[in-house]
Amino acid sequence: MTMRGRCRGLVIPLLVGVVVTTVNLALLWTQLPSQHCVCDLNLNPTRSVYGSVRMDAGTNSLTRTNGTNAKGTLYELNSPKNWNGTETAVTPVTTSEDAPLSPLRAEEPGEPVEQRDKGYGPHQLAVVVPFRDRFEEMLEFAPHIHQFLERQKVRHQIWIINQADSHRFNRASLLNIGFLLSRNECDYMVMHDIDLLPLNDDLRYDYPAEGPFHVSSPELHPLYHYKTFVGGVLMLTREQFEKVNGLSNLFWGWGREDDELYIRMKEARMKVHYPQGITTGYNTFRHIHDREKRPRDQKRLYNQWEVSKKRDRVTGVNTVKYSVTSTVEMTIAGAPLHFVSVELECDYNSTPFCDNPS
């Protein structure tokens, strides 16, 4: 065989291999099942990450492709980029729709179960995060809070509740939903804003047996310092949350729902407890919200101002109406989490201000 013939014999299989590999990689990137999927985002947790999983502008959920497999409609994930502009490995792993939930914490290779569980108490915390269009923050928050709680030996699950409808943001309803989805596995919850990162390891996330525990107390929160403030990061046991019937579902847009929750706890004769001995003051948390990129929806429409000043005795965790559109299990830099997209229902008779005027 001539040299030209040998080269041709090598080049053709090589080109075929490249094409096949490219096709396989493309399928790997784009094919994740709609109702249940697992994806591992190995991101650098020590730097800000620019670029993330792409969002669908219409549904505010992970972008869907037209490709299908035996499990139905598929997701498309873009390759995120690290702080230095290099692409980061994202490994999607498909599971069946009835697959079990992800583990409580990421397992270290070869780590024995008895060693992994050593030092952890009997309780399990649900970190419930109301969410919409905050992927950069999520990529930083998830590994940060996971590592923070691991150092404290706090069993936990992270639940990101993504509002995927076109209504105005309803933080309280998303927290109610997160409680309902997590209560069978977690006996207490922390309502956690995604833009607050705890920095002081003395700030405990232990089971609040004596009453609601306001982690981001007025003395520690970087922005809000009034005496009755209970927003940001607040922990309640399952029984405490049910006793006050969760939060009101009437608050569309930004603010006031935590003030109404304070009244609920006060009427239930619950004493709110606060961290003691923390000397870092307003530097106890890092606040990562960009007000220019994501301005607060502070509009008060129709009779919203009057409604927001009243104690809601009708709605709560037992009346929240929603549908789950997708559940994604993912691991971000070693932090496992449940990303649940939901669509809320609006009662236009009681809250005509749930939508922005067109």
Wavefront OBJ file of the C-alpha trace (Angstrom):
o trace
v 0.000 0.000 0.000
v 1.308 3.474 -0.869
v 1.895 6.141 1.769
v -1.080 8.132 0.421
v -3.310 5.072 0.772
v -2.162 4.497 4.354
v -2.850 8.128 5.291
v -6.285 7.966 3.724
v -6.978 4.797 5.695
v -6.078 6.589 8.936
v -7.803 9.894 8.242
v -11.233 8.509 7.318
v -11.745 6.526 10.582
v -10.357 9.496 12.522
v -12.896 11.855 10.940
v -15.701 9.373 11.566
v -14.617 9.116 15.197
v -14.595 12.872 15.606
v -18.096 13.157 14.114
v -19.469 10.369 16.324
v -17.841 11.828 19.424
v -19.213 15.283 18.633
v -22.714 13.892 18.160
v -22.497 11.932 21.409
v -21.296 14.979 23.324
v -24.084 17.073 21.839
v -26.627 14.497 22.953
v -25.039 14.340 26.390
v -25.291 18.118 26.792
v -28.853 18.456 25.574
v -30.718 15.349 26.695
v -31.969 15.427 30.246
v -35.494 14.233 31.141
v -38.126 16.841 31.931
v -39.547 15.477 35.169
v -36.459 14.098 36.846
v -32.806 14.582 36.031
v -29.493 14.797 37.770
v -26.669 17.032 36.601
v -23.311 17.673 38.190
v -21.919 21.181 37.817
v -18.299 21.081 38.928
v -17.894 24.805 39.443
v -15.201 26.714 41.266
v -16.930 27.704 44.553
v -14.351 30.328 45.530
v -14.959 32.758 42.672
v -18.003 34.380 41.141
v -19.319 32.394 38.196
v -20.542 34.266 35.140
v -22.772 32.303 32.826
v -24.968 29.444 33.925
v -27.694 27.042 32.991
v -29.816 28.773 30.379
v -33.311 29.870 31.351
v -36.403 29.775 29.158
v -37.703 33.341 28.845
v -41.270 32.118 28.645
v -41.340 29.713 31.562
v -38.320 30.857 33.611
v -37.238 27.224 33.826
v -34.457 25.208 32.245
v -34.628 25.482 28.457
v -36.305 22.540 26.769
v -35.288 21.071 23.430
v -37.385 19.333 20.830
v -35.415 16.141 21.227
v -37.059 13.287 23.086
v -36.177 9.874 24.401
v -38.079 7.188 26.230
v -38.571 9.531 29.172
v -40.214 12.349 27.198
v -39.264 15.979 26.641
v -35.629 16.784 27.299
v -33.680 19.634 28.844
v -30.842 21.570 27.301
v -27.953 22.743 29.473
v -25.362 25.251 28.301
v -21.765 24.765 29.355
v -21.162 27.295 32.159
v -17.942 29.262 32.256
v -15.685 29.775 35.223
v -14.498 33.152 36.469
v -11.502 32.967 34.129
v -13.642 32.282 31.047
v -12.782 28.589 30.718
v -15.574 26.104 30.226
v -16.536 23.953 33.191
v -17.436 20.289 33.013
v -21.157 19.598 33.392
v -21.968 15.926 33.598
v -25.666 15.125 33.075
v -26.912 11.769 34.347
v -30.412 10.680 33.406
v -32.633 8.863 35.873
v -36.104 7.412 35.712
v -39.001 9.606 36.729
v -39.551 7.575 39.886
v -35.897 7.662 40.884
v -35.121 8.376 44.556
v -34.122 11.859 45.630
v -30.477 12.818 45.744
v -28.470 12.003 48.887
v -28.402 14.334 51.877
v -24.860 15.385 51.147
v -22.233 14.672 48.525
v -20.265 11.564 49.406
v -16.508 11.614 49.331
v -14.988 8.796 47.252
v -14.361 5.781 49.437
v -15.827 7.444 52.520
v -17.478 4.822 54.778
v -21.113 5.465 55.705
v -20.397 5.249 59.427
v -17.617 7.851 59.095
v -19.773 10.081 56.916
v -22.573 10.140 59.499
v -20.348 10.481 62.560
v -21.124 13.572 64.608
v -24.445 14.368 62.902
v -27.527 14.768 65.079
v -30.956 13.149 64.629
v -32.581 16.188 62.970
v -32.581 17.153 59.324
v -32.816 20.712 58.018
v -34.596 21.788 54.841
v -32.877 24.837 53.369
v -35.803 26.330 51.421
v -34.856 29.062 48.953
v -37.483 31.072 47.016
v -36.083 31.628 43.549
v -36.534 33.322 40.209
v -33.850 34.173 37.654
v -30.974 34.090 40.148
v -28.653 31.462 38.671
v -25.405 33.310 39.316
v -26.373 33.625 42.977
v -27.455 29.972 43.152
v -24.115 28.792 41.789
v -22.420 30.636 44.637
v -25.001 30.058 47.359
v -25.432 26.274 47.079
v -21.797 25.211 47.655
v -21.341 27.943 50.270
v -24.296 26.937 52.460
v -23.595 23.225 51.938
v -19.999 23.571 53.144
v -21.100 25.863 55.995
v -23.623 23.311 57.274
v -21.229 20.406 56.769
v -18.712 22.094 59.066
v -21.461 22.299 61.690
v -22.435 18.645 61.125
v -26.011 19.660 60.280
v -27.906 17.121 58.178
v -29.610 19.073 55.440
v -31.277 19.178 52.057
v -31.308 22.221 49.789
v -34.613 22.996 48.080
v -34.617 25.716 45.413
v -38.249 26.573 44.626
v -38.328 28.306 41.257
v -41.381 30.377 40.312
v -41.814 29.514 36.631
v -45.080 31.329 35.868
v -45.608 34.885 34.603
v -47.111 36.264 37.829
v -45.281 38.690 40.077
v -42.863 37.064 42.501
v -44.487 35.533 45.587
v -41.779 34.662 48.117
v -44.215 33.508 50.798
v -46.024 31.009 48.561
v -42.701 29.547 47.408
v -41.660 29.062 51.041
v -44.981 27.348 51.769
v -44.409 25.025 48.821
v -40.857 24.261 49.895
v -42.150 23.278 53.316
v -44.776 20.950 51.825
v -42.252 19.269 49.521
v -39.614 18.743 52.205
v -41.592 18.025 55.367
v -41.654 14.245 54.981
v -37.854 14.094 55.142
v -36.936 17.190 57.172
v -38.199 18.034 60.655
v -37.196 21.699 60.559
v -36.663 24.306 57.888
v -34.776 27.512 57.311
v -36.327 30.103 55.039
v -33.175 31.365 53.370
v -32.712 34.265 50.961
v -30.322 33.228 48.227
v -28.349 36.461 48.419
v -27.309 36.069 52.077
v -24.143 34.042 52.676
v -23.289 33.370 56.348
v -19.625 34.062 57.093
v -19.280 33.372 60.827
v -19.074 29.687 61.761
v -20.393 30.516 65.235
v -23.744 31.260 63.607
v -25.577 28.032 64.386
v -28.259 26.343 62.261
v -29.252 23.823 64.937
v -32.757 22.500 65.589
v -34.786 25.393 67.133
v -36.600 23.408 69.828
v -37.319 26.447 72.019
v -38.976 28.507 69.304
v -38.366 30.206 65.942
v -34.733 31.203 65.530
v -33.900 34.302 63.497
v -30.412 33.638 62.160
v -30.146 36.987 60.350
v -31.316 39.013 63.348
v -31.656 42.818 63.164
v -28.238 43.120 64.832
v -26.606 40.974 62.129
v -28.477 41.529 58.847
v -26.481 43.876 56.574
v -29.522 45.970 55.587
v -32.549 45.650 57.889
v -32.350 46.495 61.581
v -35.872 47.221 62.864
v -36.915 45.358 65.987
v -39.685 43.177 64.508
v -37.730 42.158 61.394
v -37.735 38.364 60.860
v -36.776 38.173 57.164
v -33.645 36.927 55.454
v -32.853 33.704 57.326
v -35.428 32.277 59.770
v -35.655 28.749 61.189
v -38.774 26.967 62.456
v -39.536 23.379 63.321
v -42.142 21.524 61.313
v -44.635 21.880 64.179
v -43.978 25.610 64.604
v -44.488 26.291 60.910
v -47.750 24.359 60.885
v -48.956 26.073 64.072
v -48.841 29.508 62.387
v -50.140 28.041 59.103
v -46.990 29.074 57.281
v -47.030 32.403 55.473
v -49.745 34.433 53.804
v -50.151 33.859 50.061
v -51.450 37.394 49.429
v -48.079 39.115 48.997
v -47.175 39.534 45.321
v -44.102 41.592 44.570
v -41.420 42.444 47.092
v -41.766 42.846 50.856
v -44.135 42.719 53.845
v -44.746 38.942 53.971
v -42.202 38.443 56.773
v -43.767 41.286 58.801
v -47.108 39.478 58.593
v -45.361 36.254 59.650
v -44.028 38.037 62.747
v -47.626 38.836 63.741
v -48.604 35.186 63.233
v -45.815 34.013 65.512
v -46.667 36.645 68.114
v -50.343 35.627 68.149
v -49.265 31.995 68.543
v -47.254 33.101 71.628
v -43.998 32.053 70.049
v -40.889 33.788 71.271
v -38.378 34.514 68.519
v -34.814 33.630 69.527
v -31.631 35.218 68.207
v -27.920 34.327 67.919
v -25.887 35.150 71.001
v -22.225 36.048 71.316
v -21.764 36.954 67.626
v -19.251 39.808 67.418
v -19.118 40.275 63.640
v -22.192 42.543 63.536
v -23.303 43.632 60.077
v -20.362 41.715 58.555
v -21.835 38.363 59.653
v -23.344 37.845 56.193
v -22.225 38.711 52.682
v -25.039 40.234 50.644
v -24.687 39.379 46.942
v -27.804 41.008 45.507
v -27.221 43.315 42.535
v -29.998 45.905 42.651
v -29.177 47.310 39.231
v -29.392 43.934 37.495
v -32.391 42.745 39.533
v -34.421 45.684 40.851
v -37.041 44.900 43.489
v -40.686 44.818 42.430
v -41.974 47.363 44.957
v -45.077 48.445 43.077
v -48.355 48.593 45.004
v -51.234 47.996 42.591
v -55.009 48.263 43.081
v -55.739 47.775 46.810
v -52.439 46.036 47.518
v -51.205 48.532 50.092
v -54.333 48.147 52.220
v -54.223 44.336 51.971
v -50.543 44.177 52.883
v -51.123 46.033 56.167
v -53.727 43.573 57.472
v -53.292 40.252 59.253
v -54.301 37.533 56.767
v -56.532 35.002 58.524
v -57.567 33.140 55.386
v -54.512 31.961 53.454
v -51.410 30.036 54.461
v -49.546 26.816 53.863
v -52.848 24.914 53.853
v -54.295 27.011 51.008
v -51.363 27.566 48.640
v -52.296 26.482 45.110
v -49.615 25.477 42.653
v -48.462 22.857 40.179
v -44.981 21.377 39.869
v -43.770 21.669 36.277
v -40.387 19.983 36.708
v -37.972 18.616 39.290
v -34.240 18.665 38.661
v -31.676 17.144 40.980
v -28.225 18.599 40.545
v -24.915 18.886 42.318
v -23.055 22.194 42.222
v -19.425 21.965 43.339
v -20.264 19.033 45.630
v -23.549 20.492 46.915
v -26.613 18.349 46.079
v -29.900 20.180 45.697
v -33.468 19.848 44.468
v -34.451 22.458 41.881
v -38.253 22.461 41.671
v -40.072 24.657 39.155
v -43.639 25.544 40.092
v -46.480 27.593 38.706
v -48.629 29.477 41.195
v -52.360 30.021 40.888
v -53.735 33.512 41.420
v -57.149 34.312 42.820
v -57.874 37.531 40.951
v -60.860 38.286 43.184
v -58.747 38.540 46.340
v -55.432 39.597 44.774
v -55.976 41.423 41.454
v -52.394 42.682 41.824
v -50.700 39.322 41.192
v -49.865 40.408 37.634
v -48.168 43.535 36.372
v -50.415 45.687 34.124
v -49.746 44.892 30.460
l 1 2 3 4 5 6 7 8 9 10 11 12 13 14 15 16 17 18 19 20 21 22 23 24 25 26 27 28 29 30 31 32 33 34 35 36 37 38 39 40 41 42 43 44 45 46 47 48 49 50 51 52 53 54 55 56 57 58 59 60 61 62 63 64 65 66 67 68 69 70 71 72 73 74 75 76 77 78 79 80 81 82 83 84 85 86 87 88 89 90 91 92 93 94 95 96 97 98 99 100 101 102 103 104 105 106 107 108 109 110 111 112 113 114 115 116 117 118 119 120 121 122 123 124 125 126 127 128 129 130 131 132 133 134 135 136 137 138 139 140 141 142 143 144 145 146 147 148 149 150 151 152 153 154 155 156 157 158 159 160 161 162 163 164 165 166 167 168 169 170 171 172 173 174 175 176 177 178 179 180 181 182 183 184 185 186 187 188 189 190 191 192 193 194 195 196 197 198 199 200 201 202 203 204 205 206 207 208 209 210 211 212 213 214 215 216 217 218 219 220 221 222 223 224 225 226 227 228 229 230 231 232 233 234 235 236 237 238 239 240 241 242 243 244 245 246 247 248 249 250 251 252 253 254 255 256 257 258 259 260 261 262 263 264 265 266 267 268 269 270 271 272 273 274 275 276 277 278 279 280 281 282 283 284 285 286 287 288 289 290 291 292 293 294 295 296 297 298 299 300 301 302 303 304 305 306 307 308 309 310 311 312 313 314 315 316 317 318 319 320 321 322 323 324 325 326 327 328 329 330 331 332 333 334 335 336 337 338 339 340 341 342 343 344 345 346 347 348 349 350 351 352 353 354 355 356 357 358
